[in-house]
Amino acid sequence: MLAVIGLIVGIVLGVVLNPSIPVWLQPYLPIMIVAALDALFGACRSYLSHTFSDRVFVVSFLSNVAIAALIVWMGDQIGVGSQLSTAVVVVLGIRIFTNAAAIRRAVLHA
């Protein structure tokens, strides 16, 4: 429940304060958001299966975001940033939809 409250507070603060994103961070932000969503869906899935650990969630959240940004940054350095961005989005998208299906089965018992 605390994570949901934190998420809501973060969204409200983002909308109210309207922070500016540094130009150097803008190419990485969409990938970092998708990585964060993957961690959130994984946390929801583990909560519903009664295996949630806040420590695992925090580590997963931070490492997913950092690794995704690092992969895209490395791709930019070698000139294939857009291809690696696409690869990261595809892999994380598959994980998000897998977790969403498990959440749906847990909630709807179907």
Contacts in CASP RR format, 6 or more apart in sequence:
PFRMAT RR
TARGET T0000
AUTHOR 0000-0000-0000
METHOD contacts of the structure
MODEL  1
MLAVIGLIVGIVLGVVLNPSIPVWLQPYLPIMIVAALDALFGACRSYLSH
TFSDRVFVVSFLSNVAIAALIVWMGDQIGVGSQLSTAVVVVLGIRIFTNA
AAIRRAVLHA
3 40 0 8 1.000
3 43 0 8 1.000
3 54 0 8 1.000
3 57 0 8 1.000
7 40 0 8 1.000
21 29 0 8 1.000
27 72 0 8 1.000
27 76 0 8 1.000
27 85 0 8 1.000
28 69 0 8 1.000
28 72 0 8 1.000
28 73 0 8 1.000
30 85 0 8 1.000
30 89 0 8 1.000
31 68 0 8 1.000
31 69 0 8 1.000
31 71 0 8 1.000
31 72 0 8 1.000
31 85 0 8 1.000
31 88 0 8 1.000
31 89 0 8 1.000
32 65 0 8 1.000
32 68 0 8 1.000
32 69 0 8 1.000
34 68 0 8 1.000
34 88 0 8 1.000
34 89 0 8 1.000
34 92 0 8 1.000
34 93 0 8 1.000
34 96 0 8 1.000
35 64 0 8 1.000
35 65 0 8 1.000
35 67 0 8 1.000
35 68 0 8 1.000
35 69 0 8 1.000
35 88 0 8 1.000
35 92 0 8 1.000
36 61 0 8 1.000
36 64 0 8 1.000
36 65 0 8 1.000
37 92 0 8 1.000
37 96 0 8 1.000
38 64 0 8 1.000
38 92 0 8 1.000
38 93 0 8 1.000
38 95 0 8 1.000
38 96 0 8 1.000
38 99 0 8 1.000
39 57 0 8 1.000
39 60 0 8 1.000
39 61 0 8 1.000
39 64 0 8 1.000
39 65 0 8 1.000
40 61 0 8 1.000
41 95 0 8 1.000
41 96 0 8 1.000
41 99 0 8 1.000
41 100 0 8 1.000
41 103 0 8 1.000
42 60 0 8 1.000
42 95 0 8 1.000
42 99 0 8 1.000
43 52 0 8 1.000
43 57 0 8 1.000
43 60 0 8 1.000
43 61 0 8 1.000
44 99 0 8 1.000
44 103 0 8 1.000
45 99 0 8 1.000
45 102 0 8 1.000
45 103 0 8 1.000
45 106 0 8 1.000
46 52 0 8 1.000
46 53 0 8 1.000
46 56 0 8 1.000
46 57 0 8 1.000
48 102 0 8 1.000
48 103 0 8 1.000
48 106 0 8 1.000
48 107 0 8 1.000
49 102 0 8 1.000
49 106 0 8 1.000
64 92 0 8 1.000
68 88 0 8 1.000
68 92 0 8 1.000
71 84 0 8 1.000
71 87 0 8 1.000
71 88 0 8 1.000
72 81 0 8 1.000
72 84 0 8 1.000
72 85 0 8 1.000
72 88 0 8 1.000
74 84 0 8 1.000
75 81 0 8 1.000
75 83 0 8 1.000
75 84 0 8 1.000
104 110 0 8 1.000
END
